[in-house]
């Protein structure tokens, strides 16, 4: 089953507290999609390389990625 994020979001917003009961089909599709990524060795390798690159930059600069990428305010 293909996951359309808009379907999951709509069901989640429309169901309120009954989301667990009413959105079982959408939730199953989401789990299926996430499991596919979790078991994909290429995706795992891509995430590992991204992490190692960020770690290397942190060790060089001492600045976490979030702070490094944060934009300066336009009015100083």
KEDO-442109 format. One record per atom (N, C-alpha, C): x, y, z; residue in one letter. Coordinates in steps of 0.05 Angstrom, whole numbers, padded with zeros to 5 digits. Each point is the difference from the previous one (the first is absolute). Example, Ala and Ser with C-alpha at 12.3 -4.5 7.8 and 13.67 -1.06 7.14 Angstrom:
// KEDO-442109
balum xx: 00264	yy: -00114	zz: 00156	r: A
balum xx: -00018	yy: 00024	zz: 00000	r: A
balum xx: 00018	yy: 00024	zz: 00000	r: A
balum xx: -00007	yy: 00021	zz: -00014	r: S
balum xx: 00016	yy: 00024	zz: 00001	r: S
balum xx: -00015	yy: 00022	zz: 00014	r: S
***
This chain:
// KEDO-442109
balum xx: 00017	yy: -00024	zz: 00000	r: X
balum xx: -00017	yy: 00024	zz: 00000	r: X
balum xx: 00018	yy: 00025	zz: 00000	r: X
balum xx: -00004	yy: 00018	zz: -00019	r: X
balum xx: 00015	yy: 00024	zz: -00001	r: X
balum xx: -00010	yy: 00020	zz: 00020	r: X
balum xx: 00019	yy: 00014	zz: 00013	r: X
balum xx: -00007	yy: 00019	zz: 00020	r: X
balum xx: -00002	yy: 00028	zz: -00011	r: X
balum xx: -00022	yy: 00013	zz: 00003	r: X
balum xx: -00004	yy: 00028	zz: -00007	r: X
balum xx: 00000	yy: 00015	zz: 00026	r: X
balum xx: 00020	yy: 00016	zz: 00006	r: X
balum xx: 00001	yy: 00014	zz: 00025	r: X
balum xx: -00025	yy: 00018	zz: 00005	r: X
balum xx: -00012	yy: 00010	zz: -00021	r: X
balum xx: -00023	yy: 00017	zz: 00003	r: X
balum xx: -00023	yy: -00016	zz: 00011	r: X
balum xx: -00003	yy: -00026	zz: -00008	r: X
balum xx: -00022	yy: -00017	zz: 00011	r: X
balum xx: 00004	yy: -00004	zz: 00030	r: X
balum xx: 00025	yy: -00006	zz: 00008	r: X
balum xx: 00005	yy: -00005	zz: 00028	r: X
balum xx: -00005	yy: 00025	zz: 00016	r: X
balum xx: 00010	yy: 00022	zz: -00010	r: X
balum xx: -00004	yy: 00026	zz: 00015	r: X
balum xx: -00029	yy: 00007	zz: 00002	r: X
balum xx: -00015	yy: -00003	zz: -00021	r: X
balum xx: -00029	yy: 00006	zz: 00000	r: X
balum xx: -00014	yy: -00018	zz: 00020	r: X
balum xx: 00005	yy: -00025	zz: -00001	r: X
balum xx: -00013	yy: -00019	zz: 00019	r: X
balum xx: 00007	yy: 00007	zz: 00029	r: X
balum xx: 00025	yy: 00006	zz: 00004	r: X
balum xx: 00010	yy: 00006	zz: 00027	r: X
balum xx: -00014	yy: 00025	zz: 00011	r: X
balum xx: -00002	yy: 00021	zz: -00017	r: X
balum xx: -00013	yy: 00025	zz: 00008	r: X
balum xx: -00030	yy: -00003	zz: 00004	r: X
balum xx: -00013	yy: -00016	zz: -00017	r: X
balum xx: -00029	yy: -00003	zz: 00001	r: X
balum xx: -00009	yy: -00019	zz: 00023	r: X
balum xx: 00018	yy: -00017	zz: 00010	r: X
balum xx: -00009	yy: -00021	zz: 00019	r: X
balum xx: 00003	yy: 00008	zz: 00029	r: X
balum xx: 00017	yy: 00019	zz: 00006	r: X
balum xx: 00004	yy: 00008	zz: 00027	r: X
balum xx: 00010	yy: -00023	zz: 00017	r: X
balum xx: -00014	yy: -00004	zz: 00023	r: X
balum xx: 00009	yy: -00021	zz: 00019	r: X
balum xx: -00005	yy: -00028	zz: -00011	r: X
balum xx: -00017	yy: -00003	zz: -00020	r: X
balum xx: -00006	yy: -00026	zz: -00011	r: X
balum xx: 00019	yy: -00008	zz: -00023	r: X
balum xx: 00022	yy: 00013	zz: -00002	r: X
balum xx: 00019	yy: -00004	zz: -00022	r: X
balum xx: 00009	yy: -00030	zz: -00001	r: X
balum xx: 00004	yy: -00013	zz: 00023	r: X
balum xx: 00009	yy: -00027	zz: 00000	r: X
balum xx: -00020	yy: -00019	zz: -00013	r: X
balum xx: -00025	yy: 00005	zz: 00004	r: X
balum xx: -00021	yy: -00017	zz: -00011	r: X
balum xx: -00006	yy: 00007	zz: -00029	r: X
balum xx: -00002	yy: 00026	zz: -00006	r: X
balum xx: -00009	yy: 00008	zz: -00026	r: X
balum xx: 00021	yy: 00000	zz: -00022	r: X
balum xx: 00025	yy: 00001	zz: 00008	r: X
balum xx: 00022	yy: 00003	zz: -00020	r: X
balum xx: 00017	yy: -00025	zz: -00002	r: X
balum xx: -00011	yy: -00023	zz: 00004	r: X
balum xx: 00016	yy: -00025	zz: -00001	r: X
balum xx: 00012	yy: -00005	zz: -00027	r: X
balum xx: -00015	yy: 00005	zz: -00022	r: X
balum xx: 00010	yy: -00004	zz: -00027	r: X
balum xx: 00024	yy: 00018	zz: -00005	r: X
balum xx: -00003	yy: 00026	zz: 00006	r: X
balum xx: 00021	yy: 00019	zz: -00005	r: X
balum xx: 00024	yy: -00005	zz: 00018	r: X
balum xx: -00005	yy: -00009	zz: 00025	r: X
balum xx: 00022	yy: -00006	zz: 00018	r: X
balum xx: 00016	yy: -00024	zz: -00010	r: X
balum xx: -00014	yy: -00020	zz: -00010	r: X
balum xx: 00013	yy: -00024	zz: -00011	r: X
balum xx: 00018	yy: 00007	zz: -00024	r: X
balum xx: -00010	yy: 00018	zz: -00017	r: X
balum xx: 00016	yy: 00008	zz: -00023	r: X
balum xx: 00025	yy: 00016	zz: 00009	r: X
balum xx: -00003	yy: 00016	zz: 00021	r: X
balum xx: 00023	yy: 00015	zz: 00010	r: X
balum xx: 00021	yy: -00019	zz: 00012	r: X
balum xx: -00009	yy: -00020	zz: 00015	r: X
balum xx: 00018	yy: -00019	zz: 00012	r: X
balum xx: 00015	yy: -00016	zz: -00022	r: X
balum xx: -00015	yy: -00007	zz: -00021	r: X
balum xx: 00012	yy: -00015	zz: -00022	r: X
balum xx: 00022	yy: 00017	zz: -00014	r: X
balum xx: -00006	yy: 00025	zz: -00004	r: X
balum xx: 00020	yy: 00018	zz: -00012	r: X
balum xx: 00025	yy: 00003	zz: 00017	r: X
balum xx: -00004	yy: 00005	zz: 00026	r: X
balum xx: 00022	yy: 00004	zz: 00018	r: X
balum xx: 00017	yy: -00026	zz: 00003	r: X
balum xx: -00013	yy: -00023	zz: 00000	r: X
balum xx: 00014	yy: -00025	zz: 00002	r: X
balum xx: 00017	yy: -00005	zz: -00025	r: X
balum xx: -00010	yy: 00009	zz: -00023	r: X
balum xx: 00016	yy: -00003	zz: -00025	r: X
balum xx: 00025	yy: 00016	zz: 00002	r: X
balum xx: -00001	yy: 00024	zz: 00010	r: X
balum xx: 00024	yy: 00017	zz: 00004	r: X
balum xx: 00018	yy: -00012	zz: 00021	r: X
balum xx: -00011	yy: -00010	zz: 00022	r: X
balum xx: 00015	yy: -00011	zz: 00021	r: X
balum xx: 00017	yy: -00024	zz: -00009	r: X
balum xx: -00011	yy: -00015	zz: -00018	r: X
balum xx: 00014	yy: -00025	zz: -00009	r: X
balum xx: 00016	yy: 00005	zz: -00026	r: X
balum xx: 00002	yy: 00024	zz: -00010	r: X
balum xx: 00015	yy: 00006	zz: -00024	r: X
balum xx: 00029	yy: 00006	zz: 00006	r: X
balum xx: 00019	yy: -00017	zz: -00008	r: X
balum xx: 00028	yy: 00004	zz: 00006	r: X
balum xx: 00011	yy: 00026	zz: -00013	r: X
balum xx: -00010	yy: 00007	zz: -00023	r: X
balum xx: 00010	yy: 00025	zz: -00014	r: X
balum xx: -00008	yy: 00024	zz: 00016	r: X
balum xx: -00025	yy: 00001	zz: 00011	r: X
balum xx: -00009	yy: 00022	zz: 00016	r: X
balum xx: 00016	yy: 00002	zz: 00026	r: X
balum xx: 00005	yy: -00024	zz: 00012	r: X
balum xx: 00017	yy: -00001	zz: 00024	r: X
balum xx: 00027	yy: 00012	zz: -00005	r: X
balum xx: 00012	yy: -00007	zz: -00022	r: X
balum xx: 00027	yy: 00010	zz: -00007	r: X
balum xx: -00001	yy: 00030	zz: -00005	r: X
balum xx: -00020	yy: 00010	zz: -00013	r: X
balum xx: -00003	yy: 00028	zz: -00005	r: X
balum xx: -00002	yy: 00016	zz: 00026	r: X
balum xx: -00016	yy: -00010	zz: 00019	r: X
balum xx: -00003	yy: 00013	zz: 00026	r: X
balum xx: 00026	yy: 00000	zz: 00015	r: X
balum xx: 00014	yy: -00023	zz: -00001	r: X
balum xx: 00026	yy: -00002	zz: 00014	r: X
balum xx: 00020	yy: 00020	zz: -00011	r: X
balum xx: 00001	yy: 00002	zz: -00027	r: X
balum xx: 00020	yy: 00019	zz: -00011	r: X
balum xx: -00007	yy: 00029	zz: 00007	r: X
balum xx: -00026	yy: 00006	zz: 00000	r: X
balum xx: -00008	yy: 00027	zz: 00008	r: X
balum xx: 00008	yy: 00006	zz: 00029	r: X
balum xx: -00005	yy: -00019	zz: 00017	r: X
balum xx: 00008	yy: 00003	zz: 00028	r: X
balum xx: 00030	yy: 00004	zz: 00003	r: X
balum xx: 00015	yy: -00017	zz: -00014	r: X
balum xx: 00030	yy: 00002	zz: 00003	r: X
balum xx: 00010	yy: 00027	zz: -00010	r: X
balum xx: -00013	yy: 00010	zz: -00022	r: X
balum xx: 00008	yy: 00026	zz: -00010	r: X
balum xx: -00006	yy: 00023	zz: 00020	r: X
balum xx: -00024	yy: -00001	zz: 00012	r: X
balum xx: -00007	yy: 00019	zz: 00020	r: X
balum xx: 00018	yy: -00001	zz: 00025	r: X
balum xx: 00007	yy: -00025	zz: 00008	r: X
balum xx: 00018	yy: -00004	zz: 00023	r: X
balum xx: 00027	yy: 00012	zz: -00006	r: X
balum xx: 00010	yy: -00005	zz: -00024	r: X
balum xx: 00026	yy: 00011	zz: -00008	r: X
balum xx: 00000	yy: 00031	zz: 00001	r: X
balum xx: -00021	yy: 00012	zz: -00010	r: X
balum xx: -00002	yy: 00029	zz: 00000	r: X
balum xx: -00001	yy: 00011	zz: 00029	r: X
balum xx: -00015	yy: -00014	zz: 00017	r: X
balum xx: -00002	yy: 00008	zz: 00028	r: X
balum xx: 00028	yy: -00002	zz: 00013	r: X
balum xx: 00014	yy: -00021	zz: -00006	r: X
balum xx: 00027	yy: -00003	zz: 00012	r: X
balum xx: 00019	yy: 00022	zz: -00009	r: X
balum xx: -00003	yy: 00010	zz: -00025	r: X
balum xx: 00016	yy: 00021	zz: -00010	r: X
balum xx: -00007	yy: 00027	zz: 00012	r: X
balum xx: -00026	yy: 00006	zz: 00001	r: X
balum xx: -00010	yy: 00027	zz: 00007	r: X
balum xx: -00009	yy: 00002	zz: 00029	r: X
balum xx: -00010	yy: -00022	zz: 00012	r: X
balum xx: -00012	yy: 00001	zz: 00026	r: X
balum xx: -00028	yy: 00011	zz: 00000	r: X
balum xx: -00011	yy: 00005	zz: -00023	r: X
balum xx: -00027	yy: 00011	zz: -00003	r: X
balum xx: -00018	yy: -00021	zz: -00011	r: X
balum xx: -00023	yy: -00006	zz: 00014	r: X
balum xx: -00019	yy: -00020	zz: -00011	r: X
balum xx: -00012	yy: 00010	zz: -00026	r: X
balum xx: -00009	yy: -00019	zz: -00016	r: X
balum xx: -00011	yy: 00006	zz: -00027	r: X
balum xx: -00023	yy: 00020	zz: 00002	r: X
balum xx: -00018	yy: -00004	zz: 00019	r: X
balum xx: -00023	yy: 00017	zz: 00002	r: X
balum xx: 00008	yy: 00029	zz: 00004	r: X
balum xx: 00020	yy: 00006	zz: 00016	r: X
balum xx: 00009	yy: 00027	zz: 00005	r: X
balum xx: 00015	yy: 00011	zz: -00024	r: X
balum xx: 00015	yy: -00018	zz: -00013	r: X
balum xx: 00016	yy: 00009	zz: -00023	r: X
balum xx: -00018	yy: 00008	zz: -00023	r: X
balum xx: -00023	yy: -00014	zz: -00004	r: X
balum xx: -00018	yy: 00005	zz: -00022	r: X
balum xx: -00020	yy: 00022	zz: 00006	r: X
balum xx: -00002	yy: 00008	zz: 00025	r: X
balum xx: -00019	yy: 00021	zz: 00007	r: X
balum xx: 00008	yy: 00026	zz: -00013	r: X
balum xx: -00019	yy: 00014	zz: -00012	r: X
balum xx: 00005	yy: 00025	zz: -00014	r: X
balum xx: 00003	yy: 00023	zz: 00020	r: X
balum xx: 00016	yy: 00019	zz: -00007	r: X
balum xx: 00002	yy: 00024	zz: 00016	r: X
balum xx: -00025	yy: 00017	zz: -00004	r: X
balum xx: -00008	yy: 00015	zz: 00020	r: X
balum xx: -00023	yy: 00018	zz: -00003	r: X
balum xx: 00006	yy: 00021	zz: -00021	r: X
balum xx: -00021	yy: 00008	zz: -00015	r: X
balum xx: 00005	yy: 00019	zz: -00022	r: X
balum xx: 00003	yy: 00028	zz: 00011	r: X
balum xx: -00012	yy: 00006	zz: 00023	r: X
balum xx: 00003	yy: 00027	zz: 00012	r: X
balum xx: 00016	yy: -00001	zz: 00025	r: X
balum xx: 00024	yy: 00012	zz: -00001	r: X
balum xx: 00018	yy: -00001	zz: 00023	r: X
balum xx: 00002	yy: 00027	zz: 00012	r: X
***
